[in-house]
Amino acid sequence: MKKITLMLASLFSVISFSQTVPDSLNINPQNQQNAAQRILSGNVSSGVTVGGYGEIIYNQPEGDNGELDVRRLVLLFGYKFNDRVQFVTEVELEHVEEVFVEQAFLQYSLSDNVNLRGGLMLVPMGIVNEYHEPTTFNGVERPSSDASIVPTTWREIGFGVAGKFDNVSLRYQAYVFNGFASVNGTKFLGGSNGLRNGRQKGIQSTINSPNFAAKLDYYGIPGLRLGLSGYFGRTQAEDDVDDIDGADVGIAMIGLDARYAYQRFTARGQFIHSSLNDTEAYNTLYNTDLGSALQGWYLEAAYNLLPLSKKQQLFAFARYEDYDTHASVDGSLIRNPSYDRNEWTFGLSYKIAPGAVVKADYQIKDNATSTEVPNQLNFGIGVWF
């Protein structure tokens, strides 16, 4: 019994839970952190940091049965070897049955401003791909343009550098990644999901052409955070076809984003444009319908209905999105108007405690066809600890 007690005491002596408070009650985007940043900036001297986040969601489309789903449960683990070396990983369970590793990277700090990273990491593009913990965004569902255009959650294996310079209010990231797969098993690029099917997620990833990703965030104006993202390279083709015309396509993706907060008011917006080349040859080779340009944007405003003196927050918000995976097409491919979509989302986010939120919203959906798209009612709960 003494040996067991000693083992348990030794175990808990090296495990330390994250000491930073999640930002669900801190709306200033200049101070916003995601899960990995919280682990890396934790105040423990060494040992293990444990946390997690998750979402349970109910979707009710008009005219159809509703769906209940444990959308995701993510377990966060970090280990601090010493003051310079840290490891971060996120293990995600989706829909109670699928298991993925969302992040797994090692960081070596050369200085306070320069950190080398290598492993499975999030591609820095837009807002929600990096800040997707359920208490950090309004709406039960993540913005739809972040599913079809970015596409979140987008992570790949690579290496690079990250850091910030507070004297000029600038945070930076720059990485070399493997790219999207041209053909991912039985899945091809194109359709309403654009590049989404090409995410390799670190699963025996093919690489024959490294891709470059970078982001700059400026936070020098009180309450405001501005982001500029870029991603450039080509999709990855297998050895037996990589010399065939159309086996891969070139990608140049640019993103602009902004977040603002003042007292009880918050706002955010995002614009993503992806220009693709060699899509005509790709579509001919694989008989698919990949557009030569993908584009999406949204604007959102929210207001806390509770006084600032309250410990809880109740945000009423509205968001408008417009996104198109056939913003342009090449060759004989005809634009599909159903891929040109827009949505209004109106809802409430009730932040009942740091790290706990209850959400409800209604989505009005439309596209450029004459076919009516069902609207949808959503409810959800989210946690982050």
Solvent accessible surface area in square Angstrom, and as a share of the most:
residue,aa,sasa,rsa
1,M,181,0.81
2,K,177,0.75
3,K,165,0.70
4,I,100,0.51
5,T,75,0.44
6,L,123,0.61
7,M,134,0.60
8,L,92,0.46
9,A,59,0.46
10,S,58,0.38
11,L,89,0.44
12,F,130,0.54
13,S,88,0.57
14,V,75,0.43
15,I,43,0.22
16,S,30,0.19
17,F,119,0.50
18,S,26,0.17
19,Q,104,0.46
20,T,38,0.22
21,V,111,0.64
22,P,16,0.10
23,D,13,0.07
24,S,0,0.00
25,L,48,0.24
26,N,62,0.32
27,I,46,0.23
28,N,45,0.23
29,P,6,0.04
30,Q,46,0.20
31,N,86,0.44
32,Q,17,0.08
33,Q,50,0.22
34,N,7,0.04
35,A,1,0.01
36,A,8,0.06
37,Q,26,0.12
38,R,11,0.04
39,I,10,0.05
40,L,25,0.12
41,S,57,0.37
42,G,13,0.13
43,N,111,0.57
44,V,22,0.13
45,S,89,0.57
46,S,62,0.40
47,G,6,0.05
48,V,34,0.19
49,T,7,0.04
50,V,36,0.21
51,G,5,0.05
52,G,0,0.00
53,Y,0,0.00
54,G,7,0.07
55,E,8,0.03
56,I,83,0.42
57,I,5,0.02
58,Y,64,0.24
59,N,13,0.07
60,Q,49,0.22
61,P,31,0.20
62,E,87,0.39
63,G,86,0.83
64,D,85,0.44
65,N,143,0.73
66,G,34,0.33
67,E,102,0.46
68,L,137,0.68
69,D,20,0.10
70,V,57,0.33
71,R,36,0.13
72,R,30,0.11
73,L,75,0.37
74,V,0,0.00
75,L,66,0.33
76,L,4,0.02
77,F,77,0.32
78,G,4,0.04
79,Y,85,0.32
80,K,30,0.13
81,F,110,0.46
82,N,76,0.39
83,D,117,0.61
84,R,116,0.42
85,V,32,0.18
86,Q,18,0.08
87,F,70,0.29
88,V,0,0.00
89,T,20,0.11
90,E,2,0.01
91,V,42,0.24
92,E,2,0.01
93,L,58,0.29
94,E,34,0.15
95,H,73,0.33
96,V,107,0.62
97,E,142,0.64
98,E,71,0.32
99,V,99,0.57
100,F,40,0.17
101,V,67,0.38
102,E,1,0.00
103,Q,7,0.03
104,A,28,0.21
105,F,5,0.02
106,L,86,0.43
107,Q,12,0.05
108,Y,90,0.34
109,S,20,0.13
110,L,85,0.42
111,S,57,0.37
112,D,136,0.70
113,N,55,0.28
114,V,44,0.25
115,N,20,0.11
116,L,77,0.38
117,R,44,0.16
118,G,28,0.27
119,G,22,0.21
120,L,15,0.07
121,M,6,0.03
122,L,13,0.06
123,V,1,0.00
124,P,0,0.00
125,M,0,0.00
126,G,0,0.00
127,I,0,0.00
128,V,0,0.00
129,N,0,0.00
130,E,10,0.05
131,Y,3,0.01
132,H,1,0.00
133,E,2,0.01
134,P,1,0.01
135,T,0,0.00
136,T,10,0.06
137,F,8,0.03
138,N,16,0.08
139,G,1,0.01
140,V,4,0.02
141,E,37,0.17
142,R,29,0.11
143,P,3,0.02
144,S,24,0.16
145,S,3,0.02
146,D,0,0.00
147,A,38,0.29
148,S,9,0.06
149,I,1,0.00
150,V,0,0.00
151,P,0,0.00
152,T,6,0.03
153,T,10,0.06
154,W,0,0.00
155,R,5,0.02
156,E,1,0.00
157,I,81,0.41
158,G,11,0.11
159,F,130,0.54
160,G,15,0.14
161,V,40,0.23
162,A,4,0.03
163,G,8,0.07
164,K,76,0.32
165,F,73,0.30
166,D,90,0.47
167,N,135,0.69
168,V,83,0.48
169,S,21,0.14
170,L,53,0.27
171,R,53,0.19
172,Y,35,0.13
173,Q,17,0.08
174,A,29,0.22
175,Y,3,0.01
176,V,50,0.29
177,F,2,0.01
178,N,6,0.03
179,G,0,0.00
180,F,0,0.00
181,A,6,0.05
182,S,2,0.01
183,V,38,0.22
184,N,47,0.24
185,G,67,0.65
186,T,127,0.74
187,K,115,0.49
188,F,76,0.31
189,L,1,0.01
190,G,9,0.09
191,G,15,0.15
192,S,44,0.28
193,N,61,0.31
194,G,1,0.01
195,L,1,0.00
196,R,64,0.23
197,N,45,0.23
198,G,0,0.00
199,R,27,0.10
200,Q,13,0.06
201,K,44,0.19
202,G,25,0.24
203,I,107,0.54
204,Q,179,0.79
205,S,31,0.20
206,T,32,0.18
207,I,94,0.48
208,N,65,0.33
209,S,29,0.19
210,P,86,0.54
211,N,2,0.01
212,F,92,0.38
213,A,0,0.00
214,A,27,0.21
215,K,3,0.01
216,L,81,0.40
217,D,4,0.02
218,Y,86,0.33
219,Y,36,0.14
220,G,33,0.32
221,I,86,0.44
222,P,113,0.71
223,G,8,0.08
224,L,35,0.17
225,R,4,0.01
226,L,72,0.36
227,G,6,0.06
228,L,88,0.44
229,S,3,0.02
230,G,9,0.08
231,Y,1,0.01
232,F,87,0.36
233,G,23,0.22
234,R,75,0.27
235,T,0,0.00
236,Q,3,0.01
237,A,3,0.02
238,E,92,0.41
239,D,127,0.66
240,D,119,0.62
241,V,39,0.22
242,D,48,0.25
243,D,140,0.72
244,I,83,0.42
245,D,117,0.61
246,G,5,0.05
247,A,1,0.00
248,D,28,0.14
249,V,0,0.00
250,G,3,0.02
251,I,6,0.03
252,A,39,0.30
253,M,0,0.00
254,I,71,0.36
255,G,0,0.00
256,L,91,0.46
257,D,7,0.03
258,A,33,0.25
259,R,6,0.02
260,Y,78,0.30
261,A,11,0.09
262,Y,130,0.49
263,Q,111,0.49
264,R,70,0.26
265,F,78,0.32
266,T,21,0.12
267,A,28,0.22
268,R,32,0.12
269,G,10,0.09
270,Q,9,0.04
271,F,70,0.29
272,I,2,0.01
273,H,58,0.26
274,S,0,0.00
275,S,52,0.34
276,L,8,0.04
277,N,80,0.41
278,D,67,0.35
279,T,0,0.00
280,E,94,0.42
281,A,26,0.20
282,Y,0,0.00
283,N,16,0.08
284,T,111,0.65
285,L,70,0.35
286,Y,42,0.16
287,N,143,0.73
288,T,30,0.17
289,D,36,0.18
290,L,0,0.00
291,G,1,0.01
292,S,11,0.07
293,A,9,0.07
294,L,0,0.00
295,Q,62,0.27
296,G,2,0.01
297,W,81,0.28
298,Y,1,0.00
299,L,112,0.56
300,E,13,0.06
301,A,46,0.36
302,A,3,0.03
303,Y,94,0.36
304,N,3,0.02
305,L,91,0.45
306,L,44,0.22
307,P,63,0.40
308,L,107,0.53
309,S,103,0.67
310,K,118,0.50
311,K,180,0.76
312,Q,63,0.28
313,Q,19,0.09
314,L,42,0.21
315,F,4,0.02
316,A,34,0.26
317,F,10,0.04
318,A,35,0.27
319,R,2,0.01
320,Y,52,0.20
321,E,0,0.00
322,D,40,0.21
323,Y,11,0.04
324,D,11,0.06
325,T,1,0.01
326,H,2,0.01
327,A,31,0.24
328,S,45,0.29
329,V,34,0.20
330,D,58,0.30
331,G,53,0.51
332,S,108,0.70
333,L,42,0.21
334,I,148,0.75
335,R,117,0.43
336,N,51,0.26
337,P,66,0.41
338,S,37,0.24
339,Y,29,0.11
340,D,41,0.21
341,R,38,0.14
342,N,38,0.19
343,E,7,0.03
344,W,108,0.38
345,T,2,0.01
346,F,89,0.37
347,G,14,0.14
348,L,79,0.39
349,S,1,0.00
350,Y,78,0.30
351,K,18,0.08
352,I,65,0.33
353,A,41,0.31
354,P,68,0.43
355,G,6,0.06
356,A,23,0.18
357,V,3,0.02
358,V,66,0.38
359,K,10,0.04
360,A,30,0.23
361,D,6,0.03
362,Y,73,0.28
363,Q,6,0.03
364,I,73,0.37
365,K,51,0.22
366,D,67,0.35
367,N,24,0.12
368,A,62,0.48
369,T,40,0.23
370,S,121,0.78
371,T,94,0.55
372,E,154,0.69
373,V,38,0.22
374,P,67,0.42
375,N,32,0.16
376,Q,26,0.11
377,L,64,0.32
378,N,0,0.00
379,F,89,0.37
380,G,8,0.08
381,I,87,0.44
382,G,2,0.02
383,V,62,0.35
384,W,2,0.01
385,F,124,0.52
